[in-house]
Amino acid sequence: MKHADIVIAGAGIVGLTLARELTGRGARVLILDKEDAPGRHASGRNSGVLHAGIYYAPGSARAATCLEGNRLMRAYCLERGLPILESGKVIVARSPAELPILQALFERAQSAGALVRLIDAGELRAIEPRARTVDKAIHSPLTAVVEPKAILASLRQELEDGGRAQFRFGVQAIGPAQQSGSAVTRTLSTSAGPVEYSVLVNAAGAHADRLAHAFGCGKRYVLVPFKGIYRKLRPEAAHLVRGSIYPVPDPATPFLGIHFTRSVSGDVYIGPTAIPAFGRENYGVLRGLDAEAPEILWRDAVLFATNPTFRSVALSEPRKYLFRHFFADAARLLDGITPEDVLPSPKAGIRPQLVDLEKNALVMDFLSEAGDSELHVLNAISPAFTSSTALAPVLADKVAELAG
């Protein structure tokens, strides 16, 4: 563990798919992660939905990689025999005021090349008999659901079997260490000692900004955590949902709203929320709070005062901790649901959302920044899991440029 040509800090979906791409090009890679297995955080705690290119601004990196990532990840699951539920998705309008947004979303999806249909209420009933809408809905047949942990485990096994990648778990990347004196190698300080590298990729998820700042990069950006909590339908009510039912999202935010998703196991999850959290791993009410909590609270206060989008989220989302508000949101999407149908769930995740401190604005696209021999992946937001296999070649090309 004293030297590697390429070191990747972070064994989430971005780190693993990038490692697969790099080893496929002949590189040798060392993957570090502070946890005991891949994807212990965002990559292993998401809804498992493979998105199909509907939401993302034309010309954005998210739009450029989502559809191809969907295709590649579906193919990977089929090739490796991994669970996949090709159930599709509907997006419904909860009020007449949402119909223009629904129409604009449909037109954006079409312009991006997504396979979507604008359907009426009768067609919706044939697809999702209990879904509620006003007049129209969007049907996305290519939206699928996978088991993220199974994909992460498969990628790990594939990398280990290939012989060109090594994993070191329980090792945290800290920052630059004293230089070795070589013109082509640099040294990373880790919790297990120094590691020399030719190129370092920072794919540390919720901690990526910290590592970037240690290298003097990305100083204008900071990650702000949002907590996603879930509930689920009791087994006797799971038949109410066939696939995925989503609301029309607020186009000003990167969040998609509470929705229903049938998982590959047959459980139907409801969520997630987008509640401002007070820790990068604040999965419970108090669990995951640390010394950074006051600093996060201050950042949130500044955003609340200066950014209308954040203020809207901060005012509306925390109330969903209360069951009646969570249920009210969910019930607007589904006929026949009762409070007794909704059970607690231990499933929770943290979405690390990048904020541009100079603009006091949420960054709405993937973003990476290069140093001298380091590539920092700073904003791997949704649909990063879907996009990862298409994003990996783009990142690998940047690594090649750094390697010279």
N, C-alpha and C positions, 0 to 999 in steps of 0.2 A: 504493500500500500504506500510505497514511498514515491512512486512515479507512475503517471499515466499520460498517454498522448492527449486524450480527451477525458475530462472529468465532468460528470453531470451531477449537480447538487439537486436532488429531489427525484423520488421514484414514484411520482404520480403519472397520470396518463401522458402528459407532454414529455416528461423525462424518458419514459419507457418507449414510446413510439419514436422519439428522436434517436434513442440508442439503437433501436431496431434498424432505422434508416442508415445510421452511421456505420454500424457493423456490416450491413448489407453492402456498403461501399468499400469495405475492407479495413475500417478503422478498428482500433482497440479502445474500449471505453471502460471507465470505472464509474459506477453509479453509487453515490452516497445518499443515505437518508437517515434522519435522526430517529425514525420509528423502527419497529421490528419487522416490517413487511411493507410492500408497496401500497400506495393509495389509502393510507389511514385517514386522510382528511377529505378534501373536496372530491377527489377522483373516485373514492369509494363510498361517498355518502350522497351522491346525487340521485335523481329520479330514474336514471337509466334510459332516458328517452334519447333516441337518435333523431335529431331535428332534421328538417327537410328543406331548409333554405327560405323560410317564409318571412322572417322578421327583419332581416339585416339590410342596412343601407347600401344601395348600389355603389360599387367601387370600394367597399370596405373589405378588410381582410376576412372578416367573419362571413360576408357574402361569398367571397372568392373560394373559401375552403369548406363551407358547410355541406353543400350538395355532394361534392366529391368525397368528403370525409364520410358522409352517410353511406355512399356506395361502397367505399373501401372497408368500412367497419362491418357492414352487413356481409360482405364477401369474406372477411376474416372470420366472423362468427360461424358462417356456414362451412368454411374450410376446416376450422378447428373443432367443429362439433359443439360450439358453445350455445347456450340458451339465447333464443331471439324470438320475440313475439311481434309478428308483422301485422299489427292490428290497426294502424292508421290513427288519425287524429281529426277531431272536428274543433273549430274555433267558432264560438257562438256570441251573439250580441245580446247583452243583458237589458238593453233599453233602446228605444228609437235613436237616441243621441249617439249611440255607438255605430250605427249603420254606415255613416260616411267613413269612419275609421276602418271598419271591416272592408269596405269597398277599396279604400286606399291600400290596405294591407294585401288584399287579393291582387291588385294591380302591381304592387311592388314585388310580390312573389312571382308573378308571371314574368316580369321584366328580368328577374334573376334566373329564370329557367326552371323554377320549381314546378313540379307536377301537382297542380291544385285545381279544384273545381269550386265554383260558387253555386251552392245548392239552396233549394227552398226548404221550408219546414217539413214538407212531405218526404223529400229525399233524406232529410236528416233523420226522420223517424225510422227509415229503413236501415240506417247505419247505426245510430245510437237512439233506440226507442225512447229513452227517458231524458235525453238532453233537451234543455230548454233554450229557445232562441226567439228573437223578434224577426220574423219574416225570412231572414237568410242566415247562412252559415258558410264557412269554408271547410272543405274536406281535403285532407292531405293524406293520400293513401301510402306514401313512402315513409311516413313517420313510423318508427318501430321502437320497441323496448328491448333492452338487453340487461344482462346482469353485470354491472361494472366490475365487481370483485372477481368474477370468473374471467373476464377479459384481462384484468391486471395480472392475475395468477398465470394465465396462459402466456402473456408477454414475458413475464419473468422466466418461466420455464423455457420458452423459446430462446431467450437471450443466454441463459445458462447453458443450454444444450449446444448453442452455436459456438461456444468456446472463445468468443472475442469480447465478451463483456463479463465484468466481475461486479458483484454487489458487496457493499459493506453497510450493514444496517446498524442502528444505534450510534451513528457517527454524524455529527452536525457540522456543516460548513460555517466558518466564522467570518473569515475575511482574508485579506492578503497577509502573508507572512514575509519575513525578511527574504530578500532575493538570494537565489543560489549563486548568482554571478554569471549564469549562462545567458546568452543572448536570445535563446529560443525557449527557455523554460522559465516558468514563474512558480511561486510556491503559495499554496492555499493552507491557511491555518484551519485545523479541524479539532474537534473534541478528542480525537484519537492521535493527534500529532500532525506534523506538516506533510503535505503531498505536493510534489512537483507536477506541473502540467504544461502542455503546450497551449491548449485551449480549455477554458472553463465555461460550462453552460450553467447558468443559474436558473433552475426550474423549480425553485423552492416554494412555489404556491403562495400561501398567505404570508410567508416570511421573505419573499423575493425582494421586496423593497429594502429591507434591512441589509441583506447581503449586497445588493447593488450599491447602497449608500456607503458600505464599508470600502468599496472599491472606487468611490467618488463618482458613481454613475447614478442617473435617475433622481437627482436631488430635488427636482421640481415635483416629483410624484411621491405619493404615500398610499399605502393600502388601508382601506377602512373596511372592517368586517361587518357583514350583514348575516343575521341568523335565519336559517330556514328550518322551521319546525313543521312536522307532519302529523296527521292523524290518519286513520284508515277505517274503511267500512268493515262492519262485522261480517263474518263469512256468509251469514244468511242473506245479507244485502248486497254482496259483491256482484250478483247478477245484474244489478242496475246499470253497470258500466261495462261495455264490451272492450273498449280500447282506451283512448285518451280524450278527455273533454277539457278544453281550455277556454278562458274568456278572451275577449278582445283586450289586448294589453294597452297600457298607457304608453303611447309612442315617445313620451318625453323621458321615460326611465328604461333601464336595461332589464327590468324584471317583468315576468310574464303573468304574475297573479296566481292566486290559489287555483289549482286545477285537479282533476281526477286522472289517475294513471293506473291502469291494470298492469301489474308486474308480471314477469315471466313465471313467478310462483303461483299466480292467480289472486294474490292479495291486491286490493284496490287502495292505493294511497291517495290522500288528499293533502295538498300543499305544493310547494313550501311557501312560507311567509317570507318577508324580506325585512326583518326587524333589525334596526341598528344594534349591534352587539358591542360588548365592552371587553372583548378579548379575541385574539385570533383563533383561539380554540374554546370559545365560550359556548359550549354545546348545551349546558344546562342553565338554570337561572343564575347560579353562583359558580358552577363548575367551569373552569377555564379562565376565571378572572385572575389577573396577575398585576405586576407593578406598572404595566403599561396602561391600565384602565383609566387613570386620570388624564393621560395624554390623549387617548382615544376619545374620551368625553369632551375634551377641549376641541379636538378636530371636528367632532360632530356639532358642537355648539357654533363653531365658525361657519360650517356648512349650513346649519339651520338658519343662521342670520343672513347668509349671502346667496344661497342657492335655492330657488323656489322648488326645483325638482326634489332635492334632498328634504326640504321642509315638508313637502307633501307626503313623502314616504314616512318620515319620522312622526308625522301627526296621525297617519292612518294605520300603519302596520303594527305598532306595539299593542293596540287594542285587541289584536287577534290572539294574544296570549289568553284572553278570556274566551271561553268556549262559545258563548252566545254570538260574539262577533265573528269568530272563525266559522261557525255553523251558518250564520246568515250569508256570508260570502259564498260558501259552498252550495247552499240551497238555491241560489240564484241560477245555478248551472244545471240542476238535476231535479226532475219531478219525482215525487214519491219518497224522498229521503226524509227521515225523521231524526230528531236528536239522538234517539236510542240506537240508530244505525251507525253512529260515529264513535269510534273507540280511540283511546290514547295510543300513541306509538312512540317507541324509544328513538325512532329515526330522527336525526337532526343533522344539519350541515351548516358550515360557514362558507359564505361566498365572499372572498376577498376582492373588494371592488377598488380599482385604482382611482385616485383623485388627483387632478392637476392643481397643485397648490397655487400656481400663478393665476389660474382662471377660476379657482374654487368651483370646479366642475367635475362631474363624473366622466371618466374616460370611457367612451362607448364602443371601443374597438380593441382587438388584440394590439399589444404594443410590446416591442422589444427594443433594447438599446445596447449598442456594442461599446466595449472599452478597447484597450490595447490588445488583449488576448482573451477577453471575456464577452460572453453574450448573455444578457440579462433579459429573461422572459418575464415581463412585469405585469401583464394584465391578461392572464389566461382565463377569461370569463366565459360563461355559456355563449356559444355552444362548443367550448374547447374540447370536451370529451368526444363529441361528434366529429369535430374538425381535425382532431389530432393526427390522424393518419395522412391527411392532406396537408396539414401544417408542417409535418415533420420534414419533408423535402425542402420546404422554404427555409426552415431553420438550419437544416444541414448545409444548404448552400452558403448561409452566413457563416457557419462554423468553418467551412472550407476557405472562405475569404480570409478569416482570421488566422487560419493555419498557414496561409501563404501558398 
